[in-house]
Amino acid sequence: MRNHPQALRRITAIGTVALAALSLQVGGAAAQDPGPTPGPTPGPSVVGGVPAAQGEFPWMVRLSMGCGGALYTHQIVLTAAHCVSGSGANTSITATAGVVDLNSSQAIKVKSTRVLQAPGYNGSGKDWALIKLARPINLPTLKTADNPSYNNGTFTVAGWGATSEGGGQQRYLQKADVPFVDDATCQGAYGNLIPGEEICAGLLDTGGVDTCQGDSGGPMFRKDDSGNWIQVGITSWGQGCARPGYPGVYTEVSTFASDIASAAASLGG
């Protein structure tokens, strides 16, 4: 995608499509969730991650097209623009919430009713979207940053995505910590970062910890000054997964905070 054919959107592809095809898989309509890898116990995921505890991140959502998301309101999920195919009525997406184990009988599953993709989104930058659900989910929501003061330090990422490039989707929610990477360094790695719209994080020297395919749209978050979780990024893209020298690239939430709030108000959720 963009100028780097090997830079991958972090959305799952149909079946076992080769990684090369994932670089073109920017339309959510063409992507299907192959389902979680079965297993009796949690395994590693989010590349270098560890299992999240039940209830640790109660606002996390798994979306049926193979993406993640977070509850922005009780009835609206914030995710990535590249996870959806446009704006308008849409009842094809199922949101799963309330559990770390996607196979749990306690999982809350709610269908979508509408999708609002970031106005002006063309595959580059502005990688956010909202999904309105058919009914509210009575779980905590994740506050979003409305200024760049939290765009630093160490962030947490979470998702049900692959453990490695080309790996299968996971049954259990995983989490990992990734440090902030400044724009100049990230631009040096990729050459086509959009400063102000994108923020980077990862272990630049060693790699080994990162989001991956199936984590797209999920939140990158940290503690605010009051000790509460606040979302600073949306999983977007990267050069493979967890490669040294190539941090993960995330939508910079604070830049779009007012646009997201206005969009949510227009959805009435």
C-alpha positions in Angstrom: 0.0 0.0 0.0 1.1 3.6 -0.5 4.7 3.6 -1.8 5.7 0.5 0.0 4.3 -2.7 -1.6 5.3 -4.7 1.5 3.7 -2.2 4.0 0.6 -4.0 5.2 -2.8 -2.9 6.4 -3.4 -4.8 9.6 -6.7 -6.3 8.6 -7.2 -10.1 7.9 -7.7 -11.4 4.4 -9.9 -14.2 3.1 -8.6 -17.6 4.1 -4.8 -17.9 3.7 -4.3 -15.2 1.0 -0.6 -14.4 0.6 0.9 -11.5 2.4 1.5 -9.7 -0.9 -2.2 -9.5 -1.4 -2.8 -7.9 2.0 -1.0 -4.8 0.9 -3.9 -4.1 -1.4 -6.6 -5.2 1.1 -7.8 -1.8 2.1 -11.5 -2.3 1.6 -13.3 -3.8 4.5 -16.0 -5.3 2.3 -13.5 -7.7 0.7 -12.1 -8.9 4.0 -13.5 -11.8 6.0 -12.6 -12.9 9.6 -11.3 -16.4 9.3 -12.2 -16.9 12.9 -10.1 -17.5 16.0 -7.5 -20.2 16.2 -9.0 -22.8 18.6 -7.1 -23.9 21.7 -7.7 -24.6 25.3 -5.3 -22.0 26.7 -4.2 -18.5 25.6 -1.2 -18.2 23.4 1.0 -15.3 22.3 -0.5 -12.8 19.9 -0.3 -9.1 18.9 3.3 -10.3 18.2 5.2 -10.6 21.4 2.0 -10.0 23.5 0.7 -11.7 26.6 -2.9 -12.6 27.5 -5.2 -9.9 28.8 -7.3 -10.6 31.9 -11.1 -10.8 31.6 -12.4 -7.3 32.2 -9.0 -5.6 31.9 -9.9 -3.7 28.7 -13.8 -3.9 28.8 -14.2 -1.5 25.8 -12.3 -3.8 23.4 -14.4 -5.0 20.4 -13.8 -7.6 17.7 -15.4 -6.9 14.4 -16.5 -9.7 12.0 -14.7 -8.3 9.0 -11.4 -9.1 10.7 -10.6 -5.9 12.6 -10.6 -4.6 16.1 -12.2 -1.5 17.6 -13.1 0.2 20.9 -16.4 1.4 22.3 -16.5 5.2 21.7 -20.0 5.3 23.2 -22.2 2.4 24.3 -23.6 2.2 20.8 -20.7 3.3 18.6 -17.4 1.6 17.8 -14.3 3.5 16.8 -12.2 1.6 14.2 -10.1 2.2 11.1 -11.4 3.6 7.9 -9.6 0.9 5.9 -11.7 -1.8 7.7 -14.9 -0.6 6.1 -15.9 0.0 2.5 -17.7 3.4 2.8 -20.4 5.2 4.7 -24.1 4.5 4.9 -26.5 1.8 6.1 -24.7 -1.5 6.9 -26.1 -4.4 8.8 -23.4 -6.9 7.8 -20.9 -6.3 10.6 -21.1 -8.2 13.9 -19.4 -6.7 17.0 -18.3 -9.1 19.7 -17.6 -7.5 23.1 -17.4 -8.2 26.8 -15.0 -11.1 26.7 -11.3 -11.9 26.1 -12.2 -15.4 24.8 -14.1 -15.0 21.5 -15.6 -18.5 22.0 -17.1 -17.6 25.4 -20.8 -18.2 25.9 -20.8 -14.8 27.7 -19.8 -12.9 24.6 -22.1 -10.0 23.6 -22.8 -9.9 19.9 -24.5 -7.0 18.3 -25.1 -6.2 14.6 -24.2 -2.9 12.9 -26.8 -0.5 11.5 -24.7 2.3 10.0 -21.1 3.0 9.1 -19.4 6.4 8.9 -16.0 6.4 7.2 -13.8 9.4 7.8 -14.9 12.1 5.3 -12.2 12.5 2.5 -10.6 9.2 3.3 -8.7 8.0 0.2 -6.4 5.3 1.5 -3.8 7.6 2.9 -4.2 9.2 6.3 -7.6 9.9 8.0 -7.7 6.2 8.9 -10.7 6.3 11.2 -14.4 5.2 11.0 -17.4 4.8 13.3 -19.8 1.8 13.4 -23.2 2.3 15.0 -24.6 -0.8 16.6 -28.2 -2.0 16.7 -28.4 -1.5 20.4 -26.2 -0.1 23.2 -23.7 -2.4 25.0 -23.6 -1.8 28.7 -19.8 -1.7 29.1 -17.3 1.0 29.8 -16.2 3.2 26.9 -12.7 4.3 26.1 -11.9 8.0 26.3 -10.2 9.5 23.3 -7.3 12.1 23.5 -8.3 15.5 22.3 -4.9 17.1 22.4 -1.3 15.8 21.7 -0.1 15.9 25.2 -0.3 12.1 25.6 1.5 11.3 22.3 4.6 10.2 24.1 5.9 7.5 26.5 4.8 3.9 26.4 1.5 2.8 24.9 -0.5 -0.4 25.2 -2.0 -2.2 22.2 -4.5 -5.1 22.3 -6.2 -7.3 19.8 -7.1 -10.8 18.5 -4.7 -10.6 15.5 -1.9 -12.8 14.2 1.1 -13.8 16.3 3.4 -13.2 13.3 3.2 -12.2 9.6 0.8 -14.5 7.9 -0.3 -16.2 11.1 -3.8 -17.2 12.1 -6.2 -15.1 14.1 -6.3 -15.7 17.9 -9.1 -16.8 20.2 -7.9 -14.9 23.2 -7.4 -11.1 23.5 -3.7 -10.3 23.8 -1.9 -7.1 24.9 1.6 -5.6 24.6 3.5 -2.4 25.4 5.2 -0.4 22.7 7.2 2.8 23.1 6.6 6.0 21.1 8.7 6.6 18.0 9.1 10.2 17.0 7.9 11.4 13.6 11.4 12.1 12.1 12.6 8.6 12.9 9.4 7.0 11.6 9.6 9.1 8.5 13.1 7.9 8.0 11.9 4.3 8.1 9.0 4.7 5.7 9.4 8.0 3.8 5.7 8.6 3.5 4.4 9.1 7.1 1.8 11.9 7.4 2.9 13.8 10.5 0.0 15.1 12.5 -2.3 12.4 11.1 -0.2 9.4 12.0 1.8 8.4 15.1 4.3 5.6 15.4 5.3 3.1 18.1 7.4 0.0 18.4 10.8 -1.4 19.4 12.8 0.2 16.6 16.1 -1.5 17.3 15.0 -5.0 18.1 11.5 -5.4 16.8 9.6 -8.4 18.2 6.6 -6.5 19.6 3.9 -5.0 17.4 0.3 -5.2 16.2 -0.3 -7.4 13.1 -3.0 -8.5 10.6 -6.3 -8.7 12.4 -5.5 -5.9 14.8 -6.4 -3.1 12.4 -8.8 -0.6 14.0 -8.0 -1.5 17.5 -6.9 1.1 20.0 -3.4 2.2 21.1 -3.8 3.6 24.6 -2.0 4.8 27.8 -2.9 6.1 31.2 -3.8 9.8 31.5 -2.9 12.1 34.3 -5.7 10.7 36.4 -4.6 7.1 35.9 -7.4 6.3 33.4 -7.0 4.7 30.0 -7.1 7.1 27.1 -6.9 6.3 23.4 -4.1 8.0 21.4 -4.0 5.8 18.3 -5.9 3.4 16.0 -4.0 0.5 14.5 -3.4 1.3 10.8 -0.4 -0.2 9.0 3.3 -1.2 9.1 6.1 -2.9 7.2 5.2 -6.5 7.9 4.8 -7.1 11.7 7.4 -6.4 14.4 10.3 -6.1 12.1 13.4 -4.2 13.4 13.6 -0.7 12.0 9.9 -0.5 11.1 7.5 0.6 13.9 3.8 0.3 13.8 1.9 3.2 12.3 -1.3 4.4 14.0 -3.9 7.0 13.3 -3.2 10.0 15.6 -6.6 10.2 17.4 -6.1 13.7 18.9 -5.9 15.2 15.4 -9.3 13.9 14.6 -11.0 14.1 18.0 -13.4 16.9 17.1 -14.3 15.3 13.7 -14.9 12.0 15.4 -17.1 13.6 18.0 -19.1 15.4 15.3 -19.5 12.2 13.3 -20.7 10.3 16.4 -23.2 13.0 17.2 -24.5 12.7 13.6 -25.0 9.0 14.1 -27.1 9.7 17.2 -25.4 7.1 19.3 
